[in-house]
Amino acid sequence: MKHCDNPRWFYLLVAFAGMLWAKSLPAQEAAPPPRPGNVFTRILKNDYESPQVQALEPRSEQALADRIREGRLELSAEEAIQLALENNVDINVLRYSPYFSLWGIEGGRAALNPTLSFDTNVNRLVTPSTSALQGGTTLLNLTNLYNLSFHKPFAGGLDLDIAYSTTRLRTSSYFNSLNPSITTGLSIGFTQHLLKDFGKISRTRFLAIARNNYDMSLESFIAGTTTIINNVLNSYWSLVYNSEDLRVKEASLSLAQTVLEQTRIQEQVGAMAPLDVLQAEAEVASRNQQVVAARNSRKLLENQFKKLIFPQTDPGQIAASIVPTSRPDPPPPPGIDASQAIQRALEIRPEVKQQLINQRNNQIQVDYTRNQLRPTLDFKAGYSQNGLGGNTIMRDYSNGIFGAPIVGVEPGGFGDSLSSLFGGQNLGYAFGLTFRIPIGNDQARVSNAQAKILYNQGEESLRALRQQIALDVRQAYDALELNRTSVEAAEVTVRYQQRRLQGEQDKYMLGASTTRFVLEAQRDLQNAQSVLLQARIAWIASRIALDKAVGDTFAAHNILLQDALRLPVR
């Protein structure tokens, strides 16, 4: 060690280390709620207690119950989506993945966390002496050791170590002029990796991957929630179809009952045969069975829909009838053509974003494993200050050095050792290089090759995903156009069947038609109205599917991601 003439270099090194640490503090970003207490209470207590984790529970059931009026829950399609976002259990399950990944960001910073260590021990040792020069026939050494050290890794591959030590030695040797002696030492050291582990990739990859995983969990939440919202909308419009279809069937039953009454009157006056009455009765029974089946189907659909918007374990027990208020009107046409929609989908679909983020993780692994191919070359530098203190034993050596009697004691202690430590006299520094090269380097080469393979595989997965998305969007456009033309054709058919029924009823009143033709016309009109209603619902469903294929479901219904997540972040 080379001696220096003053301690200024030591203080400059400490200040430089503080600047490095301040620079390494994380920037503001999404993170779990802040830890309670100040830095000292966190170090001494709070960082070693179980953190507070918030339960992401659904909204209040009472708020939902307050919407029910006289056993009826009237809902529009948009209100159904809002209730699902607030109460759907499956969406609540999806919220936990981003919450879990959010805490992963905290874990990603662990590689750069400093470490504070303290150790102490007492060592009492009695040994027989093998030489008179050891200071007695039997030696008793009582040593108290105290070490305090601080280690801080930095992102660029630099390690900072600060250490303080105190050693108190009491001995029975009469050759020791300080007894007990107190030795103190303070040192600061730097180790910079110059090849392997150089740069940010080695130590910040955990944090970068954790951030990417959080972003992927957000996209996964969007994708899963989009699927559930689609289920809510499709279930809602199925209820609308069932309600409208039930009204059509009830109206058809009423018409059939009217024809039955008329046929019975005419049968009584001899204008109709008994067989015509039986035919009308059979038709009434058939249409009544259709009404009963439609009502039963409504109960099943209603229970399925309640599961999507109610948090209760058995939503079927909720004594409320769902009354859809939205009408099956024509959906808004897309504002862009299929090619533009495909381009938009390739940019905003959560599945594409997930794969792109996953490729970022794969690239991080490629970069890290490439770094690990390098040999080790480390530059090390250190600076130290040393101190000594204790009681100074004064002996009379006039009659020899062995067993000289003590003639005086000059008191000293820990304060003297600290004064010596910071007195600027006992200083030193050291620096050097460490070089290590693995022969063969097989494991590092294998890891880098496998990381490249995973990256290339991810690129092909992304290509396949983009192909599928383009196909989904084009099919959604085709389905939208097909259902639009189906609605137009069904509307023409309904108009024709309405005129046909009116004609048959007019002829029936004039005695120019029979019950059979009137009932058939009624049945055909009912079927045409059901087909029209089904086509309208299918048209709406195809628009819902198009929004999902493009990735516009959240935007189409004004859903904000942070509102849907409800995560406790700072």
Secondary structure by P-SEA (a helix, b strand, c coil): ccccccaaaaaaaaaaaaaaaaaaccccccccccccccaaaaaaccccccccccccccccaaaaaaaccccbbbbcaaaaaaaaaaccaaaaaaaaaaaaaaaaaaaaacccbbbbbbbbbbbbbbbbbccccccccbbbbbbbbbbbbbbbbcccbbbbbbbbbbbbbbbcccccccccbbbbbbbbbbbbbccccccccccaaaaaaaaaaaaaaaaaaaaaaaaaaaaaaaaaaaaaaaaaaaaaaaaaaaaaaaaaaaaaaaaaaccccaaaaaaaaaaaaaaaaaaaaaaaaaaaaaaaaaaacccccccccccbbbbbcccccccccccccaaaaaaaaacccaaaaaaaaaaaaaaaaaaaaaaacccbbbbbbbccccccccbbbbbbcccccccccccccccccaaaaaaaaacccccccccbbbbbbbccaaaaaaaaaaaaaaaaaaaaaaaaaaaaaaaaaaaaaaaaaaaaaaaaaaaaaaaaaaaaaaaaaaaaaaccccaaaaaaaaaaaaaaaaaaaaaaaaaaaaaaaaaaaacccccccccccccccccccc
